[in-house]
């Protein structure tokens, strides 16, 4: 099948797009192709339902972010509820396909949430309860340059409350916690050695590859190549856990000085 124009317009330039019309073709593509993001419709042109494929995607294809495309006007409410409760990482509405930026946002949202799943399990239990909402929000929006004021508003707090939570927990100030969240998102991308560092920087909204490298060095003491050599996700998670211990911010201060 020829890729639809709306998807070609929204995907990053040069991204290969492969389309299939049945469940068997989708499974084959997910098993044998290097799929970065998969977009499903609940009902395919063949009349088949993709529900079973969506339901077992997390177990069968854990490395692939999943988007489900539905219509605001024609979707069955029970079906939409089922999709929302499934392992889908983002929902794309058919009515939004004419807006490339909205489609791109769905692609980014799915990839970001998928990255969070890789990281959160290894850091959640070691993250002080008072700052878990900050870390969870930072990871969810790890593709953005967040501000403390913006996160405080999103969490329904004053920025002083955010700072007090971190202070009482004896951990990093909020801005540094958010900086770590962004780098945790980068670790999942760095784990794929095919990804170019400058492209990762742009995907995570850094102004340049140099800015990304500088922050990585300042927080971890490592270059992208060195982090990859140590195992990007495991090493970044280890350093984050260490930094979140009471007094762990001293090590970061020492690196930055």
C-alpha positions in Angstrom: 0.0 0.0 0.0 1.1 3.5 -0.7 1.7 5.6 2.4 -0.9 8.3 2.9 0.1 11.9 2.2 -1.0 13.1 5.7 1.5 10.7 7.3 4.3 11.5 5.0 3.8 15.2 5.7 3.9 14.6 9.5 6.7 12.1 9.8 10.4 13.4 10.1 11.9 13.9 6.7 13.2 10.8 5.1 11.4 8.4 7.5 10.4 5.2 5.7 6.7 4.5 6.0 5.3 1.0 5.5 1.5 0.4 5.2 -0.4 -2.9 5.4 -4.1 -3.6 5.1 -4.6 -6.7 7.3 -3.6 -8.1 10.7 -1.3 -10.8 9.3 0.6 -8.2 7.4 0.9 -6.0 10.5 2.2 -8.8 12.6 4.8 -9.7 9.9 5.9 -6.1 9.6 6.3 -5.8 13.4 8.2 -9.0 13.6 10.6 -8.5 10.7 11.0 -4.8 10.1 12.7 -2.1 12.1 9.4 -0.4 13.2 9.9 2.9 15.2 6.2 3.6 15.7 3.1 1.6 14.7 -0.3 3.2 13.9 -3.4 1.0 14.0 -7.0 1.5 13.1 -9.6 -0.5 15.2 -11.2 -1.9 12.0 -9.2 -2.6 8.9 -10.2 -2.4 5.3 -10.5 -6.2 5.2 -13.2 -6.0 7.9 -10.9 -7.4 10.5 -10.6 -6.0 14.0 -7.2 -5.1 15.3 -8.2 -5.4 18.9 -6.4 -8.6 19.6 -3.2 -7.2 18.0 -3.5 -4.1 20.2 -4.2 -6.1 23.3 -1.0 -8.2 23.0 1.3 -5.6 21.5 3.0 -4.9 24.9 4.0 -8.6 25.2 4.6 -9.4 21.5 6.2 -6.2 20.4 7.5 -4.4 23.5 10.0 -2.3 21.6 7.4 -0.6 19.5 5.3 2.5 20.5 1.7 2.0 19.5 -0.8 4.6 18.3 -4.5 3.9 17.7 -6.3 6.1 15.2 -10.0 6.6 15.8 -12.7 9.0 14.7 -14.3 11.4 17.2 -17.6 11.3 15.2 -17.9 7.6 14.4 -16.1 5.6 17.1 -18.1 3.4 19.5 -17.7 4.8 23.0 -17.1 1.3 24.4 -14.4 0.7 21.8 -12.7 4.0 22.6 -12.8 3.2 26.3 -11.2 -0.2 25.5 -8.4 1.5 23.5 -7.8 4.0 26.3 -7.4 1.2 28.8 -5.1 -0.8 26.5 -1.3 -0.6 26.1 -1.7 2.1 23.4 0.8 4.9 23.9 -1.2 7.6 22.1 -4.5 8.2 20.3 -4.7 10.0 17.0 -8.1 11.3 15.8 -8.9 10.9 12.1 -10.2 14.5 12.1 -6.7 15.7 13.0 -4.9 14.1 10.1 -5.0 17.3 8.0 -2.8 19.0 10.6 0.7 17.7 10.3 1.8 19.2 13.7 -1.0 17.3 15.5 0.0 14.1 13.9 3.7 14.8 14.7 2.7 15.5 18.3 1.0 12.0 18.5 4.1 10.4 17.1 6.2 12.2 19.7 3.8 11.5 22.6 3.8 7.7 21.8 7.5 7.5 21.6 7.9 9.5 24.9 5.5 7.4 26.8 7.1 4.2 25.5 10.5 5.4 26.6 9.1 6.1 30.1 8.1 2.5 30.5 11.7 1.4 30.0 12.9 3.8 32.6 10.3 4.2 35.3 10.4 0.7 36.5 14.1 1.0 37.4 13.8 4.3 39.2 10.3 4.5 40.8 11.0 2.6 44.0 14.2 4.6 44.6 12.5 7.9 44.0 11.3 9.6 47.2 7.5 9.6 47.4 7.3 13.4 47.7 9.1 14.0 44.3 7.6 11.1 42.4 4.9 13.3 40.8 7.6 15.7 39.6 9.7 12.8 38.1 6.6 11.2 36.5 5.6 14.4 34.9 9.2 15.1 33.8 9.5 11.7 32.2 6.1 12.0 30.5 7.2 15.3 28.9 10.9 14.3 28.5 10.8 15.5 24.9 10.3 19.1 26.0 12.4 21.7 27.8 10.3 22.1 31.0 10.3 25.0 33.4 9.7 24.7 37.2 6.8 27.3 36.9 5.2 25.3 34.1 5.5 22.0 35.9 4.2 23.5 39.1 1.1 24.8 37.3 0.5 21.5 35.6 0.7 19.7 39.0 -1.6 22.3 40.7 1.1 23.6 43.0 3.1 26.8 43.6 6.8 26.6 42.6 7.7 27.1 46.2 5.7 23.9 47.1 7.6 22.0 44.5 10.9 23.2 45.9 9.8 22.4 49.4 8.9 18.8 48.4 12.4 18.3 47.0 14.0 20.0 50.0 12.1 17.9 52.6 13.1 14.8 50.6 16.7 15.9 50.8 17.0 15.5 47.0 17.8 17.7 44.0 16.2 21.1 43.3 13.2 20.8 40.9 15.1 22.2 37.8 17.8 19.6 38.2 15.2 16.8 38.7 13.6 17.9 35.4 17.0 18.0 33.8 17.6 14.4 34.8 14.2 13.3 33.5 15.2 14.7 30.1 18.5 12.8 30.1 16.7 9.6 31.2 14.6 10.0 28.0 17.8 10.5 26.0 19.3 7.3 27.4 16.6 5.2 25.8 17.4 6.8 22.5 21.1 6.5 23.0 20.7 2.8 23.6 19.8 2.5 19.9 23.3 3.0 18.4 21.8 3.7 15.0 20.5 7.0 16.3 22.7 10.1 15.6 23.4 12.1 18.7 22.5 15.4 17.0 19.1 14.0 16.0 18.5 12.8 19.5 19.2 16.3 20.8 16.6 17.8 18.3 14.0 15.2 19.2 14.3 16.1 22.9 14.1 19.9 22.1 17.7 20.8 22.9 18.8 23.8 21.0 21.8 21.9 19.5 23.8 18.7 19.8 26.4 20.7 21.7 23.9 21.8 24.3 22.8 18.2 24.8 26.4 17.0 25.1 27.2 19.7 27.6 24.2 18.9 29.8 25.0 15.2 29.7 28.6 15.8 30.6 27.6 18.2 33.4 25.1 15.8 35.0 26.9 12.4 34.4 30.5 13.2 33.6 30.1 11.2 30.4 30.0 11.8 26.7 27.3 10.1 24.6 29.9 7.5 23.4 31.0 6.8 27.0 27.4 6.4 28.2 26.6 4.0 25.3 29.7 2.0 26.2 28.5 1.6 29.8 24.9 0.7 28.8 23.0 3.9 28.4 19.7 3.0 30.2 21.3 1.1 33.1 24.1 3.7 33.7 21.8 6.7 33.5 19.2 5.1 35.8 22.0 4.2 38.3 23.3 7.7 38.3 19.8 9.2 38.6 19.1 7.0 41.7 22.4 8.1 43.2 21.7 11.7 42.5 18.3 11.4 44.1 19.7 10.1 47.4 19.9 12.7 50.2 23.0 14.7 49.6 23.4 13.2 46.1 23.2 16.7 44.6 26.6 17.4 46.0 28.2 15.1 43.4 26.4 17.0 40.7 27.6 20.3 42.1 31.1 19.0 42.1 30.9 18.0 38.5 29.5 21.3 37.4 32.2 23.4 39.2 
